[in-house]
Amino acid sequence: MKLKWVLKGHEGYVYEVTFSPDSRILATAGYDKTIRLWDMQTGKQRKILRGHSGWVTSVTFSPDGRALASGSDDNTIRIWDPVTGKLKRILEGHTRHIETLAFAPNGTILASAGGDRISKLWNTKDWTLRCTLEGHNDDVGSVAFSPDSQMVVTSSDDATVRIWNALSGKLKHVMKHEMPALWAIFSPDGQTVVSGGYIEEGEDFIGEVRLWDVQTGRLKKRLKVNYEAVFCLAFSNDGRYLIGSTAEGKLLLWDTRTYTLKQVIDGHADVIPSIVLSADGTMVATASLDQTARVWCFTDRR
């Protein structure tokens, strides 16, 4: 990966990044209570969305690009028109901060989760609440859909990763870590859940990635890294590579054929809480507590 843009503008931490479906816009969420939209042809800031009364922790585009959802420390989710920047809807129901948002690939559901230990699934047709996923005993730090939109995976500080039926809201599997599970996603083929976190070895914390079988919930593989924690994860669109981030601001690149670590990149000067790939597969974006977002050229490393 080669650095393309360093995006500066937020006054404070940058928590999350997301590409528009056409890969032309990057949205960033920050501690300064704003969402910022950036042109990916020039690297220039195009628009600032204001309205949240707390820091903005999460942001994601709908699959059709017609809506941009943001979650905040003010306990609300806001739905924006990304073209005009106008607020379309405010979703309320969480009793503590929102940590994570995700649209189903088919665009029919928005998932939200956070500090109140629950996840909520919202119908995007009318933004009504579909169901609430209850069971975690601590903050829920990530939520993601399976490629077919039929399942949801959540990770939590309660040291569990949970797979749910996205249509009924029923719990399917509980997979256990020994320490907080910081991130979880489905593989592009939908057969594996990959989760990130850390384990304790002696007096040290060691970053770890775990691979789980979606059908059985059984652990398939463990990957250890010599960094304090693996904070977030993202697959390349073809599933060939897995990218992770560390507490030290490193980016880790695994080849998924063997899950060998192929590259370590000096990504940021602080924790990277968000990684996302563009839909066209040419770019990777990262957010960091070093107050910047960065965009990287992603090329086929075969």
N, C-alpha and C positions, 0 to 999 in steps of 0.2 A: 504494500500500500504506500502511496505517495501523497504527502500533504498537499491539498489544493487551496483551501481557504481557512483562515483563522477569523472567526466571527466575534467581534467585540462590540458591546453595546449595552448588555445587561449590567446593572449596578448590583453586583452580588453573584451568588451561586447560580449556575445554569443547571437545571434539574433534568430536563428531558428534551429530546429532539425527535422530529418526525418529518418525513418527506410527503409531499403531495403525491397522489397516484401517478401523475405525469412526470414526476421527478424534477419539476421546474422550480418548486418552492420548498424551502425548509422552514418549519416552524420550531421555535425554541421557547421553553418555559423557564421562568426565573424567580429568584428570591425577591426581585424588585416589583412583584405583583403584575408583571406584564407577560404577554405573548408577543414574540417578534417574528415577522415573516421576512425571509431572505431570498433574494433572486439567485438561483444556482448557476446562472450564466455569467453573472458579474460578481457575486459574493457581496453585493450591497443590500442593506436593509431596505425593505419596501414599505413596511407597515408595522405599527405598534398597536396591539389590542389591549385596552385598559378596561377594568371593571371589577376584577376580583379585589377584595379587601384584605386578602392574605397572600402569602407567596404562592406562586403557581408551580405545582409539583409535577404536573403531567399534562401532556397534550398529544392529540392524535387526530389524523384525518380520517374521514369516512372513506370507504373504498371507491365511491363515485366522485370524491373530491368536493362534494357540495356542502359539506359540514366539517367544522373543526371543533372538537370537544376539548375542553380544558378542565382540570381539577385543581383544587386549591386548599390551602390551610384554612380558608373561610368555610369549609365543609360543603361547598357547592360545586356543581358541575355546570359549566356554561357552554352553550352551543352557539357557534359563530358562523356567519357567512364569510368564508375566507377570501372571497373576491371583494366584497364591499367593506368587510371588517365590522359589520353590524351584528349586534347580539340578537340571536333568534329565540333562545329559550334558556331558562335557568332551572336545573334539576336539583331538588332538595330531598333529603331523606337520610343522608349520613349524619351522624352525630359528632363525628370527629373528622380530622383532615383527610382529604382524598390523597392517596399515594400513587394510584395507578389507574389507567384507563386502557381499554382495547375495544375496537370494533370487530365484530365477526366478519370473516372474509366475504360472506354473502351480503353484508351490510344491514341485516335486519335487527341486530342486537348490539347495544353498547354495554360493556361490562365496566363496573367501577368498584374500587376497593380501597381500604385504608385503615386508619387508626381505630375505627370502631369494631375491628375484627371480623367484619362481614364483607361480602361482595354483593352487589346488586346488578341485575340484568334488566336493561331498559329496552322497550320496543322503539325502534327508531322511526317507525311510521307516524306515531303520535306522541312519542317520548313519555309514555306511561310505564310504570314499573311492572315488569314481567314477573320477577321472583327475587327472593333474597336467599343467598347461600350462607348458611350459618354452620359453624363447627370449629373454626379456628379459635385459639385461646390467646392470641396476641395480634399485633399489627399485621395486616396483609400487605406485602410489599410489591407483589407483581401479580398480574392476571393476563392470560393469553388464551386465544381460541385455537382449536385444531383446524387444519386446513379445510375440512369439510363443514366447519361451523357447528358441528354436533356436540363438541365437548369444550369445557373450560378447564384450565389448570391454574391453580393459585399457589403461591408460596408465602410463608409466614415466619415471623420471629418465634413462633411456637415450635420451630424445628420440624415442621411438616410441609409436604407438598401434597395437594389434593386435586384429584380429577373429578369433575362434575359433569353430569348430563346437562347440556346447555338448553335443552327444550323443556325438561321436567324440573331441573334444579336438584335432582337427586345426586347424592354422593356415590361415586363409583369406586375410588381407591384412595387410601391414605398411605403415603410413602414418607418414611421417617429419616431425618437427619439427626445428628447428635447435637448440633448447634443450629442457630437460626438459618433457615433456608432463604437466601436473599433474592433468588430469581428462578423462574421456571418458564420454559417454552416447549412447544411441540416441534419436532423435526418436520421438514417440508413434506415428507411422505406420511406423516401422522402416526407412525408406528412407535415413536420414542418420545419420551419427555426428558428434557435435559435440565438439570437444576444446578445452581451455583451456591457456594457458601464457603464455609471453612470448618476445620476440625482442630482440636487441641492435641498437640504432640509435645509432651513434656511441659516446658514453660513457654512454648511457641504456638502461634496460630498458623496453620497451613491452609492455603486456598485449595478448594476441591470442587470438582464437577462430577455429578452423578448422572448416569444414563439409566432410565427406567423403561420397562416394557409397558406400553399403554394398555394392552389387553389384560395383563395379569397383575400389574403394579409391582412386579419384581425388579430388583436391582440387577442391571446387566453389566455395568462397568463403572469404575471409579478412576478419575484422573486427578492426580495431585500436582500442585505447582508450588514453587518456592516463593510465594508471595502471601501476604496476610489473609487475603480473601478474594474470591471471584464475585464481583458485584452484579454484573449483568452479562447477558449472553444474546447472540444473534446468529442465525444461520445465513449463509449465502443462499440466494434464491434457488439454486440447483441442489442445495444440500451438501455440496462438496466440502465446504469449509464451515467451521464453527469459530466465531470470534467472541472473546471474553475480555473483561476489564478487571483491573485490580485496584486495591486501596492505594497503591503507589502511583497510579496514573498510567500503568502499562496496558497495552493491547496485546492479547494473546491470540494466535492463529493456529488452529488445529486442522489437520487433514482428516476428514471424517471416514476415509477408507480404513485407516488404522488407528485414528484418534491419537496420532503422534503430534507433538507440539512442533510446528514448522517455523514459527517466527515470533519474536517478542519485539514490540515497537514502543518507543518512548512516546506515548500519546499526549499526556497532559502533565501538569505539575501537581495535580491533586486527584482525588477520587473521581472516577468516571461512572456516574450513575445511569447512563443511558447510551445505548448503541442502536443504530438503525441502518438498514440498507435501502437504497433507492430501488424502486420497482423495476427500473431498467438494468439493475445490477452493476452499474458503473461507479457508484459512490457509496461510501460509508460515512455516516455522521456520528459524532460523539459529543456528549455534554459533560461538563466538569465543574467541580467546585472551585476550580481556578478562575472562574468567571468568564470562560470562553466556551464556545462551541467550535468544533473543527470538522471540516469536510475533507475526506480522503478519496483519492482515485483508487478504485478497486479493480484490479485486473486479474484475469485468469492466470493462476500461478502454476499451472501444469507445465 
